[in-house]
Amino acid sequence: MSNHSRSFAFIRGLILLTSLPAVSQQPEVKFEVASNLVVVNVTVRDRAGKIVEGLKKEDFQLFEDDKPQKVSVFEFQQLRDESLPPPIGIASSKLGGGPAAAVEQSAGQVRYKDRRLMVLFFDLSSMKPAEEIHAQQAALKFLNEQMTVSDMVALMTFSSALELVEDFTDDREKLIEAINNLPIGEMAGLPGDEADAAGDLSEEESNVLFLADDTEFNIFNTDRRLSALEAATRHLSTLPEKKALVYFSSGVGKTGVENQSQLRATVNEAQRANVVFYTIDARGLIATPPGGDATRAAQRGTGIFSGKTQRDRPAKLNDEQDTLYSLAADTGGKALLDENDLTPGITQAQKDLASYYILGYYSTNALPDGRFRRIRVRLAARPQWKVEHRAGYYAGKVFANFNAADKERQLEEALQLGDPKTELPLALEINYFRLNRANYFVPVAVKVPAGLIALARKGPAETAELDFIGQVRDSKGKLAGAVRDTIRVKLTAATAAGWSKRALEYDTGFLLAPGAYRLRFLARENGAGKMGTFETRFEVPDLNSLPEGVRMSSVVWSNQRETLSSAVGGAAYNQKLLAVHPLVRGGQKLVPSITRVFRKDQNLYVYFEVYDPEGEGDEKTLSVAASLGLYRGRTKAFESEPVRISRLAPERNQTLAFQFQVPLAKLRPGRYNCQLNVVDEVGRKFAFPRAPLVLLP
């Protein structure tokens, strides 16, 4: 596959009931700790605008939704503005704070007394090398010339994942070294950003060059950038101090409702965590000449002549900068846009973080309803003084109160974070089948224990709703495929029988080129909100370059064939891809047995394909034979008659399809090793794939 035809295609999933639970159920144990401590950072200024110091807890009156609250945490942070001496020839400064220690601390405890906390966040996924260097130089200038004795600086980066490069420290030399070691120019951006590099493709010329679905890619990338900011603020939320996060990027585009939801979630998390965003457009002052500049390829199509291209470029730039402005304005910070000197964006954050008071209270409203709680702080004795603090916060929310946007964001967030979800155990199997010399179809089957999924009665039927989301990334971390399904399972009295002892099997598939990949998959049942994740690495081999041996697909071991019409739930199918699905024939689907557990009253179904068999003579006569053997230890318990095929599958190029069906009734329960003996009799090539199997009574 070319870079532009990287697959975003998939077969939308369907749900089948299987007769054996995929995973044994374990008693569910939960440990939960809840705290409704709310921290408010308050700056008090007199009539002249100077910071007022020396106030006591008793001087403050604090209200939430006009209800008085008791101040339980009180601290004054006195921040000084004396600049540090030049770093040349001077050892690392040790001013009493140092790097954050990984120790437990009680709620509301101040870790950094009288320190100004600033985070330099480099979004490497959005910046080009020149812009990364621009941001790097601005950060180095700040550290060398403008860092003060009160400053503690942390360094974060985001490329394909959020990384804390350096925790809060006043060791200037360590920070300078970390910034000098940033992987400038090594990040190729997120998938979907190639559209910019190749020139913007308007609707008029969208047929000129095939691209994977850029809309879906860019929605995902925009949300990922905002989600990374949200994760960063969540990391900082354990500190009650006021924090400034300086965000270097090349803009964050708008992509519609999904983006707005994630934008609101990021802002809300920052407000809860007492984090203020200072956003900096690392591109500096931008000109938009007709036809574009030398940083991008020439425009295709008629857009440059009709004026559409020139109209679209400023609109796109405004959208990207508007998101940066919203992030800053909604959290109380400022945005630096269209300026070639980026350092003032950092010093503005430093200037705004003046001395302040930390007030903490335990809210009398503990309802997890997700509503906005308005905060008001006043000084009864000095009403003429100006009291500055955040307007309020959004309360936490339980799954039962989630709206559609909350649920969608939770899925994407859970997929991004490294902490796996295990409330819903998953078992997963990946296979591969060659479609042509460049493309492989990779079916994915996922089993979920039905007993952990709550059913809701709706009329005479019982229903359950499940969400599925998955990503396939290549060896460089680029998105190669993605799937997102919401499927409602509807059960009749017959299909609901023995529900707790059955499993749901979800089936989907991707088109991929040969290579190494990583799959991360998440399922959620929408009754109680239980989630489960599965992550694995797999390889799609390049069978064309196989030097010797039989060129084979993976082998599917199954105990069940089901008609597509018998599925208890499903999404809309891509009929074109469904037509090439090797496990679907005549309206029936072979259901992979992910756990390789069978019963004596079942059949063992085996399916695999052989590619490019050698022929002889003018007619290219083919002869490939295969047999199946089952071994219990060293004893052969069963061997099938050989199946010999001499004709290619009519609908598949250079493909021989093999199927076996073995009744298991006469075999003793126990563990078996299954072996296929595949012989290309003309080409004198052999293959002996094996797999374990467990047979239950």
N, C-alpha and C positions, 0 to 999 in steps of 0.2 A: 504493500500500500504506500502511496505517496503521503507526504506530510498533510496534504489537504484532504485526503480521503480517509483520514483517521476515523475509525468508526464511532459514530454516536448512535448507530442503529441498534435496536434490540427488539426481541419479541416480547410483547406485553404479557404479563404473567397470568396463569390460571391456577386455581386451587383444586387439588384432588384429595379425597380422603384415602389414606392408606390404612391397612388393617393392622399395622403393628406400630406401637409407639416408637418414635425415633430416639428418644432419650428417656431414661428412667427418671421419674419425678423424685425430687428431694424435698424434705420439709423446708419451708420458706422461713428464713430467719432474717429479721430486719433490726438494725440499730439506728435510731433517729435522734438527733439532737436539734432542738428548736430554740432560737433566741430571737426576741423581737427588740433587741437593742438598736436604737437609732442614734447615729452620730451626726451632729450639726457643727460645721465650722463657721464661726462668727467673727467678723471683723468690725470693730467699733471705731468710728472716726468722730472727732469733734467738729465744730463749725468751720474750723480752718482746714479741715481735711487731714489732720494728723491722727496717727494711730493712738488710741487711748489704752494705756496700760494700767495695771494695778487693780482691776476690777475683781470682785469676788463672786462666788457662785450665787450668793444671796441677791446680787444686783440684777440678776437675769430672771425674766419671766418667760416661760416657754409654753407654747400651745400647739396642739395638733388638732386640726379641724375645730378650732375654737375651744377645745377642751384642755384645761391645764395639765401639764406633765411635770413630774418630779425629776429634777436634774440629778442624775446618779454619777455621771462622769464629768469632771471639770479639770481643765488644764490650759495653761497659757503657753503659746509657742512664740518666743521672742527671736525674730530673725534679723540678722545683721547684714549690712551691705558692703562691708570692707572687702576689697578685692584681694585675691590671693597673689603672692609674689610670682614673678615669671617662673615657669617650671624648669628652665634650663639650668642644669647643675644642681638642682635642689631635690632632695629625697622626697618620696611620697609623703604628702601631708597626712598627719594623723590627728584629727581634731576631736576625737572622742566618740564619733559615730561608727565609722568603719563599715565594712560590708555587713549586710543583714545576717544575723545568726539564725540558723534553722532550729529555733527553740519554741516550745509551746508558750503561749501567752494568753492571759485571760481577756475576755471581751472588753474592748475599749481601752486596753492598756497601750500607752504611748511608748513606742520603741525608739523613736528618734526625737529626743528632746531638743527643742530649739534648732531644728534643721529644716531646710527648705527641700522638699522632695520633688525631683523632676525626672521624667522619663523621656529619653530620646528614642523614638520609635521609627525605624526605617522600614518602609513598605517596599521591599526589593522586588515584589511581584509586579508592581505598577510602574517602576522607574526604568528608564533606559540607562546604559552605562554613563553617559554624560551627565544625566540628572543625578545619578547615584554619587558621582564625584562632586557635583555641586553641593549636595546635601552633606556629604562627608566633610568637605572643606568648611562649611558653615559651622558644623559641630566642633571641629578642631579649633576654629577661631574662637568660639565661645569658651572652650575649655582652657585655651592658652591665655586669653586676654580678659575674659569677663566673669569667670567663675569666682564666687565669693566664699568667705569662710563658713557660711551657713549652708552652702549647697551640698546636697547629696544627689548624685545622678545615677540612674539605672539605664541600661541599654537593652532594647528589644529589637528584634528583626522579624519580618514575616516574608517568607518566600512561598514554599509549599506548606510550611507549618510555622506556628508561632514559636519563637525561641527567646528565652531570657539569656542574653549573652553575658550581661554583668548586672548583678543585683545592686541595690543602693550602696554607694560608696563615695567617699571624698578623696580616694586615691586617684589623683588626676593622671598620673603616669599610666596606671592600669587602664583607665578609661581611654586615654589617647591611643594606647597600644591596641585595645579592642576595636576602636573605630578604624584605625589604620589596617586592621586585619579583616575588615568586612569583605565579603566575597563580591567585590565590585566587578560587574561585567559577566559574572558567572551565571546569573539567573536569566532565564529566557522568558520570564513572564509566565502567567497562568495560561492554560489552554483556552483558546478562543480569542486571545489577544493578537493572534497572527493576522487578524483582519486589518488591524491598524498598520502592521508592518508591510502588508501587501497592498496597502491603499484601501481606502474606505470603499465598500461596494454598496452603492445605493440600490434601491429596488429596480431601477431602470436597467442596471447591468448585472443583476444577480445571477444571470445565467451564463456569464462569461467564464467563471471559475467556480468549480465545485468546492464548497466548504462544508464542514460539518455544521450542525445547527448552531450558528453563532449566538442566536438569541438565548438558547438554553445555556450555552457555555458562559456567556457574559452575565446572565442573571446569577449563575452559580458563583462566578468569580467575584462579582460585586458583593454578594452576600458573604462570601468567604472573607473578604477584606474587612467588612464591617463586623463580621463574627469574630475575626482575630482581635479587633479593637475591643469588642465586648469581653472576650476571654482575658485580655490584658487587664481591663478594669476589674474583672472579677478576681484576678490574682492580687490586685492592689487593695481589694475591699477589706482585707484583714487588718489593714493599717488605718487607724482612726484619723491620722493626720490628713491635711489637705494635700492633694497631689496634682501636679501639672503634667500632662502627657503631650509632648511635642511630636506631632505626626508628620513625617516627611513622606510625600507621595507625589504622583503625577496625576492626581485627581481620582475621584470615585464616581463612576457613571451612575445615571438613573436607569432603572430597568422596570419600573412599574410598581404594582402593589406589593410584590414580594420584597423589593428593595426598601420600600417605605416601612414595611413591617420590621425588617431587620434594622433599619436606621433608628426607628423608635425604640427598639429593644436595646440597641447599643447606647443611646442617649440615656434611657432609663437606668441602665446598669451603671453608667458613669455617675449619674446623680446619686444613686444609692451608695456608691463607693467613694463619694467626695473627690471625684476626679474631674478635672477641667481640661478640655481639649484645646490645644493651640495647633491649628492645622497650617501646614506650609506647602504650597505648590512648588515643587522643586524644579519645575520647568522654567520658572522666572517669567519675564515678560515675553508673551507669545504673539507672533505675527501669523496671520493666516492668508498668505498670498494665494491667488487663484492657481489651482492645479497642485497646490502643496509645495513643500520645500524639499531640500535635499535629504531630509531624514526619512523619507518614505518613497516607495516605488511610485511610478507614474500612474495616474488614474486611468482606468479602463472605461469604455462606454461613452455615453453621450452626456453624462452629468456635468462634465466640465464645460460643455458648450451651451447647455440650457441654463446654467447658473445654479442648478440644484446642489452641486458639490460645494460651491462657495457659501450657499445659504446653510448647508448642513454642518459645515465645520465649526462656525461660531456657536451654533446651537449645541453641538456636542460638547464644546469647550465650556459653555455656560452651565450645562448640566453637571459636568464633572466638578466644576468649581462650586456650584450651588450646594452640592453634598458636603464639600469641605466647609463651606460657610455655615451650613446647618449644624454640623457636628460641633463647631466652636461656639456659635451663638446660643444653642440650646443648652450648653453646659456652663456658660458663663465665661468662655474664653474668647479668643480672637483668631481670625484667619488672615494669613499673609498670602496675598494673591498678586500676580503680575508685578513682582519685585525681583530684581536680579540679585540683590543682597539678601540672603536668607537669614543671616544672623539676628536681625531685629525680631524675627519671629520667636527666637529662643529667649532673647533678653526681655521681650514683652511678658512672657510667662514668668520669668524671674522677678520682674518688677511688680507684677500683680500679686505674687505670693508674698504679701507683707505679713507682719506679726498678727496673730489671730488667737481666738479662744476656741477650745474644743469642748463642746457640750454634748453629753450623751444621756439618753433617757430610754426607759423601757416603756414602749407604747402601751397604753391602756386598751387599744384596739388590736386584738390578736387575730382577727378574722383574715384568713388567706384568700381574700376576694380579688386581689390584683388591682384594687381601686387606688386612685391618686389621693395621698394624704397631704393636706396643706399644712406647712409649718410656719409659725410666726414667733419671732423672738423680739422682746422689747425690754427697755430699761425704764423702770417705773420712776426712778429718781431723776433721770436725765433724758426726757423725751425728745429734746432738741438734738441729741447726738444721732448720727446716722449708723444704723445697724445693718450690716450686709451679711446675707446668708442665702442658701438655696431655698427655692420656693416650696419644695416638698419632695415627695418620693412616691413611687408606686409600691404598694405592698406586694408581698409574695403571693403566688397563686398555685393552688393544687390542680392536678390534672382534670378533675371534674369541672373546674371553672374555665378551662382553656377554650379559647375560640379557635377558628380554623387557622388563623395566622400564628397563634401560639403553638399549635400542634406542628405546623410545618416547620417553624423555627426550631422547635425542640428536636425534631428528626435530624435536620441538617447539622445542628449543634452537636448532637450526640455522635454523628458520623465523623465530625472533624476532631473531636477531643480524643486524646489518647486513652482515657479511662474507659474500658469496655463495660457495657451493660450486660448483666447476666441474669436478670429476673426471668427472662424467657429463653430457655436453652435452645440452641440451634444446631442442626447438623447440615452440612453442605457438601455437595459434590460438583466437580467441574469436569467436563469432557470436551473433546475437540474433534471436529470432522472437517476435512478439506473440501472446500467448494470449488476452488480453482487454484492455480499455482501461487496466487498472492493472498487469497482470503480464506479464513477458516471460520466456521460457525462453532461457537463455544456455548453449549447449553449449560445452564446452572440450575441445579435443583436444591431446594432448601426445605428441610423438614422441621416442623414446629410441633411439640406435644400438645394435642388438643385439650388435654385435661387442665392445662394452665390458662386456657382462654375462656373467659366468662361469656355465657350466652344470654341474650336478651330476647324475651318473647315479643313477637310482633304479629298479632293475629294468630292464625293456626301454626305459623312457622316460628322457628327460633333462629336468631341471626347473631352474627359477630362481624366486626369490621377490623381489618388488619391493614397496616401501612407497611410498605416495603421500600427501601431506598438503598442503592448500592453504587459503588464506583469501582472502575477498573483503571489502574494507573500503570504506565509502562516503567521500565527500569530507570528512567530519568525523572519519574514523578509526575509526568504529564498525564492528564486525563485522557484515557483511550475509549472509555465508554461509561455510560451511566444509565440507571434505571430508576424510575419512581412510579410506584403503583399504590393505589388505594383500592382494596377489594373487599366487598361485602359478601360474607358467607351466609347462605340461606339453606337451612336444613329442614327437611320433612321429618315426619315421625320415623320413617325407615332409615334415613341417613343419620339421624341423631342417636340411633341405638348404639350403645357402647361407646359414646362420645369420649369418655375419660380414658378409654383404653386404645384410642386411635390417634393418628397423627395427621396433620395437614401438610401437604407437600405443595410448595409454590415453585413454579417453573418459569424461567425466563431464559434469555440467550443474547449473545453479543456477536458481532462480526469483528474479528481481529486479524491483524497480520502476525506472522511468526515473531516470537520474542518472549521475554520474561515479563511477567505482570504481577501485580498485587491487587487482590480483591478485598474490599471492605464492605460488609453488608450489614444492614440493620433492619430488624422487624419490630413492630410495635402493635400490640392488640389495644384497641381503642375503648375497651371497657374500663379497665383499671389503669391503663397506661403502662403496662409492663413492657419492657424493651429487652431485646437481646442483640448482641453483635457477634459477627464472625469475621475473622480476618485471616487470609491465607495467601501464600505466594504460589504461583503456578507458571508453567511454561507451555507455550504453543510451539512445538518443534517445527523446524523448516524441513518437511519431508522431502522437498525437492533436492536438498543437498545431502541427503542420507547416502553415504558412500557405499554401503552394502546392507544386506538384509531386506526383509519385506517392509514396504512402506505401508504402515497401518495407522488407523485412527485409534483413539482410546477405546477401551472395551466397556460396554454398559452391561452391568449385571442387574437383573430385575426379577421381581416376583409378581408383577401386576401389569396388565394392559387395561386401559380405560378408554372409553369413547370420549371425545372432547365434549359431547353434549351432556355427559354425566358429571362434569365438574360442578362443584358446589359454589364456585365463585370464579370470576375471571374478569380481565380487562379487555379492552378492544384489541384485536390482533392486527399486526402488520401482515396482511395476507401474502404479500410477496415473500417475506421471510419465512412465513409458516410453510410455504410451498417447498422450501428447501430444507426444512427441519428433518433431519434423518430419523428421528425417533417418532415421527408422525406419519402414519400410512393408513389410507382408507378411512380417515376420520377417527382412528384410534392412536393413542399415545402410549409408548412404552415408558413406564414410570421407573426411573432408576431406584434401586434399593441402596440408599445412602449408607445405611448401617450394616449392610451385608448379613442381615438376620432373616432367616427363612423358617417356615413351618412345613411339616410333612404333608399337609393337605394343599400345598401350593406347588406351582411349577417354577422352575428356574428358566428365565429367558435371558439369552445372551445375544448381543448385537455388536458388530464391528464392521469396519470397511477396510478394504485393501485397495491401494492406489498404484497406478502405472505398472500393472503386471506385464511381464515380458511375453511376447508372442514369437512364433516361429513360422517360417514359410511365407509365401506371398499373401496368404489370407490372415496372417498374424494370429494363428491359433493359440488360445489361452488355456491354461489349466492350473488353477489354484485350488488346493484341497485343504480342509480344516477339520479337526476333530476336537472333542471336548472330553477331558478326563477329570474325575474327582478323586482325590487322594486323602485317605485318613491315615496320617502319619506316613509310613512308607508303603502302605497297602493301597492298591488301586481299588476303589470302591465302585467306580463306574467309568465306562468309556463309550462315547457315542460312535455311531457309524460315521465314516468320513463323508463330508459334504464337499462336492467338487463343483466349481463354477467355471464356465468357459465363455460366458457372455457378460459384457459390460452392462451396468445398469443404464437403461435408456435415457433417464432424466439426469444422469450425473456423468461428468466428463472423466474418463479413465478410472472408473470406480467399480469395484465388485463389493456387493453387500452380502454379509453372512448373518444368518439368524439360526439360533438353536432354541429348542424347547425341551426341557427335561423334567418329567414328573419326579417328585421327591418322595413319594409315598413309600417306596421300597428301601430307602436309605435309613440307616440308624441315626438317631440324634447325636450331635457332637460337632466337632470342628473339622473342617475340610479345607484343603487347598485345591483350587480349581486351576486347571492348566489348559490353554488352547495350543494346539499344535498346527501351525499354519505353514504350508509348503507351497512355494511357487515352483511347480514341477518343470516348467520350461526354463525359467531363469535360475533354477537351482539355488534358491534362497529360502531361508527358514526364519521363523519367529515363534517364541514360546512364552507369551504373556501369562502371568499368574495372578491370582487374587485369593485372599482368605474368605471363608464362608462359615457361618454358624447355622446349624440346623436344630430347631427346637421341636419337641414332640407335637 
